[in-house]
Amino acid sequence: MPPLPPARFDVTNDRCDTLTLEAAPADAGSGTQGGARAGAGARARAPYARIVIASRPEQRPATTPWRLTWQWVAAAAATAGLAWLTYSGGGWIPLLSAFDLAVHEFGHLLTFWAPPLLCSLAGSLLQVAAPLALGGYFWWRRDEFAAILMVAWSAENLHNVSVYIGDAEAMLLPLFGDDGSGAGHDWHNILLELNALGATDQLALVVMTCSVILFVVALGLAVLGFSRARRA
């Protein structure tokens, strides 16, 4: 069996970074007319695969009132409003918390095959990580307004999780799909398995503190963006 022809890699840069993988023609230096024809045929029929890696959009100049001022004001106001609703409502915000619950349950659904400890953790992890992942995407897209809102949303979810953790011993919260026995209380089961039920209050306080820090980070990003836009 003849050896496979070597591959040729072409990298071009335009608005996107494009990687082209193309099979090189067979060696035309065989000295035979048939080999030359085979080489020409291979060049004509060379299969290729193209992988396109999108580049990050360029920074748009802050020339409109929205980009210069109002997006930062709106982001700061939305973050402050969400923080007030979060800490004044006992961890439950109409509509938003219902959506958070759906994301939480989806985390369990994604890990139904996993060990019980991981499956119990997955709900709380997903409801915190999903907004942060979206925030990273929007930051990459240079949509700072949306990125700040995603950070604030993650902070709200962290508070929600801290309330859930704080209920691990008392198990008084009404739970979705629970029969009243508390058997489906994620954080009771997690801390019980880890022999850490006695650290319930300390862990809840740590998570609550992380929530406050994320809200402060979101506000700080809005202030920083406003300051940079005014200096540009």
C-alpha positions as CSV (number, residue, x, y, z in Angstrom):
1,M,0.0,0.0,0.0
2,P,1.6,3.3,-1.0
3,P,2.1,5.9,1.7
4,L,-0.5,8.5,2.2
5,P,0.4,12.0,0.8
6,P,1.5,14.5,3.3
7,A,-1.0,17.1,4.5
8,R,-0.6,20.8,3.9
9,F,-1.8,23.4,6.4
10,D,-2.8,26.9,5.3
11,V,-3.6,29.5,7.9
12,T,-5.1,32.8,6.7
13,N,-6.2,35.7,8.7
14,D,-9.0,38.0,7.6
15,R,-12.0,38.8,9.7
16,C,-11.8,35.3,11.1
17,D,-8.9,33.0,11.7
18,T,-9.2,30.2,9.1
19,L,-7.4,26.9,9.2
20,T,-7.5,24.9,6.0
21,L,-6.4,21.3,6.0
22,E,-5.7,20.0,2.5
23,A,-4.2,16.8,1.2
24,A,-1.1,17.4,-0.8
25,P,-0.7,15.8,-4.2
26,A,1.2,12.5,-4.7
27,D,4.9,12.8,-5.3
28,A,5.3,13.8,-8.9
29,G,9.0,13.0,-8.9
30,S,8.5,9.3,-9.7
31,G,9.9,9.9,-13.2
32,T,7.0,8.2,-15.0
33,Q,4.3,9.8,-17.1
34,G,1.7,7.9,-15.2
35,G,3.1,9.3,-11.9
36,A,2.8,12.8,-13.3
37,R,-0.8,12.2,-14.4
38,A,-1.6,10.8,-11.0
39,G,0.0,13.8,-9.3
40,A,-2.1,16.2,-11.5
41,G,-5.2,14.2,-10.8
42,A,-4.5,14.3,-7.1
43,R,-4.1,18.0,-7.2
44,A,-7.4,18.4,-9.0
45,R,-9.2,16.1,-6.6
46,A,-7.4,16.9,-3.3
47,P,-10.0,16.8,-0.5
48,Y,-9.8,19.5,2.1
49,A,-11.5,20.4,5.4
50,R,-11.8,24.0,6.6
51,I,-12.1,24.9,10.3
52,V,-13.2,28.4,11.0
53,I,-12.4,29.9,14.4
54,A,-14.2,33.2,14.9
55,S,-12.1,36.0,16.1
56,R,-13.2,38.3,18.9
57,P,-15.1,41.3,17.6
58,E,-13.2,44.6,17.6
59,Q,-14.0,47.1,20.3
60,R,-16.6,49.6,19.1
61,P,-16.0,53.2,19.9
62,A,-18.3,54.7,22.5
63,T,-19.8,57.3,20.3
64,T,-23.5,56.9,21.1
65,P,-25.2,58.0,24.4
66,W,-26.0,54.4,25.1
67,R,-22.4,53.2,24.9
68,L,-21.0,56.3,26.4
69,T,-23.3,56.6,29.4
70,W,-26.6,54.9,29.6
71,Q,-25.5,51.3,29.4
72,W,-23.3,51.7,32.5
73,V,-26.0,53.6,34.4
74,A,-28.6,50.9,33.5
75,A,-26.2,48.1,34.4
76,A,-25.5,49.7,37.8
77,A,-29.2,50.4,38.5
78,A,-30.2,46.8,37.5
79,T,-27.5,45.4,39.7
80,A,-28.5,47.5,42.7
81,G,-32.2,46.7,42.1
82,L,-31.5,43.0,41.9
83,A,-29.4,43.1,45.0
84,W,-32.2,44.8,46.9
85,L,-34.7,42.2,45.7
86,T,-32.3,39.4,46.6
87,Y,-31.6,40.4,50.2
88,S,-35.0,41.8,51.0
89,G,-37.0,38.9,49.7
90,G,-35.6,36.0,51.6
91,G,-33.9,34.5,48.5
92,W,-37.1,34.3,46.4
93,I,-37.8,36.7,43.5
94,P,-41.0,36.2,41.5
95,L,-40.4,34.9,38.0
96,L,-36.6,35.0,38.2
97,S,-36.4,32.5,41.1
98,A,-38.8,30.2,39.3
99,F,-36.4,30.3,36.3
100,D,-33.5,29.7,38.7
101,L,-35.4,26.6,40.0
102,A,-35.8,25.3,36.4
103,V,-32.0,25.7,35.8
104,H,-31.3,23.9,39.2
105,E,-33.5,21.0,38.3
106,F,-31.9,20.8,34.8
107,G,-28.6,20.3,36.6
108,H,-30.0,17.3,38.3
109,L,-31.4,16.0,35.0
110,L,-28.0,16.3,33.3
111,T,-26.3,14.3,36.0
112,F,-28.9,11.6,36.8
113,W,-26.4,9.0,35.8
114,A,-23.7,10.3,38.2
115,P,-23.1,9.3,41.9
116,P,-25.7,10.7,44.2
117,L,-23.3,13.3,45.7
118,L,-22.5,14.8,42.3
119,C,-26.1,14.8,41.2
120,S,-27.1,16.6,44.4
121,L,-24.4,19.2,43.9
122,A,-25.1,19.7,40.2
123,G,-28.3,21.7,40.7
124,S,-26.7,24.4,42.8
125,L,-23.5,24.4,40.7
126,L,-25.4,24.9,37.4
127,Q,-27.6,27.7,38.6
128,V,-24.4,29.6,39.7
129,A,-22.1,28.6,36.8
130,A,-24.6,29.1,33.9
131,P,-24.9,32.9,34.4
132,L,-21.1,33.2,34.8
133,A,-20.5,31.2,31.6
134,L,-23.0,33.5,29.8
135,G,-21.2,36.5,31.2
136,G,-17.9,35.2,29.9
137,Y,-19.5,34.8,26.4
138,F,-21.0,38.3,26.4
139,W,-17.7,39.7,27.6
140,W,-15.9,38.0,24.7
141,R,-18.5,39.5,22.4
142,R,-17.8,42.9,24.0
143,D,-21.3,43.2,25.2
144,E,-20.4,44.6,28.6
145,F,-23.9,45.5,29.6
146,A,-25.1,41.9,29.3
147,A,-21.9,40.6,31.0
148,I,-22.5,42.7,34.0
149,L,-26.1,41.6,34.3
150,M,-25.0,37.9,34.1
151,V,-22.5,38.5,37.0
152,A,-25.4,40.1,39.1
153,W,-27.6,37.1,38.2
154,S,-25.0,34.7,39.4
155,A,-24.7,36.7,42.7
156,E,-28.5,36.3,43.1
157,N,-28.2,32.6,42.6
158,L,-25.4,32.4,45.1
159,H,-27.7,33.9,47.7
160,N,-30.4,31.5,46.8
161,V,-27.9,28.6,47.3
162,S,-26.8,30.1,50.7
163,V,-30.5,30.0,51.9
164,Y,-30.8,26.4,50.7
165,I,-27.6,25.5,52.5
166,G,-28.7,27.2,55.7
167,D,-31.8,25.0,55.7
168,A,-29.8,21.8,55.6
169,E,-30.5,20.9,59.3
170,A,-34.0,22.3,59.8
171,M,-35.3,21.3,56.4
172,L,-38.2,23.8,56.5
173,L,-38.1,25.1,53.0
174,P,-40.8,23.8,50.6
175,L,-39.0,21.8,48.0
176,F,-40.0,21.0,44.4
177,G,-41.1,17.4,44.1
178,D,-40.6,16.6,47.8
179,D,-43.1,14.4,49.7
180,G,-42.6,16.3,52.9
181,S,-40.0,13.9,54.3
182,G,-37.0,16.1,53.3
183,A,-35.4,13.1,51.5
184,G,-34.9,15.3,48.5
185,H,-33.1,18.1,50.3
186,D,-29.9,18.4,48.3
187,W,-27.7,20.1,50.9
188,H,-28.9,18.0,53.8
189,N,-27.9,14.9,51.8
190,I,-24.6,16.5,50.7
191,L,-23.5,17.6,54.1
192,L,-24.7,14.4,55.8
193,E,-22.6,12.4,53.4
194,L,-19.6,14.6,54.1
195,N,-20.2,14.5,57.8
196,A,-20.4,18.3,57.8
197,L,-24.0,19.0,59.0
198,G,-22.5,20.8,61.9
199,A,-20.8,23.4,59.5
200,T,-24.1,24.3,57.9
201,D,-24.2,27.9,59.2
202,Q,-20.6,28.6,58.4
203,L,-20.9,27.3,54.8
204,A,-24.1,29.3,54.3
205,L,-22.3,32.4,55.5
206,V,-19.3,31.8,53.1
207,V,-21.7,31.4,50.1
208,M,-23.6,34.5,51.2
209,T,-20.4,36.5,51.4
210,C,-19.5,35.3,47.8
211,S,-22.9,36.6,46.7
212,V,-22.2,40.0,48.2
213,I,-18.7,40.1,46.6
214,L,-20.2,39.2,43.1
215,F,-22.7,42.0,43.4
216,V,-19.9,44.4,44.3
217,V,-17.9,43.2,41.3
218,A,-20.9,43.8,39.0
219,L,-21.3,47.3,40.4
220,G,-17.5,47.9,40.1
221,L,-17.5,46.8,36.4
222,A,-20.3,49.2,35.7
223,V,-18.4,52.1,37.4
224,L,-15.2,51.1,35.6
225,G,-16.9,50.9,32.2
226,F,-18.5,54.3,32.7
227,S,-15.1,55.8,33.7
228,R,-13.3,54.3,30.8
229,A,-16.0,55.4,28.3
230,R,-15.8,59.0,29.6
231,R,-12.0,59.1,29.2
232,A,-12.0,57.6,25.7
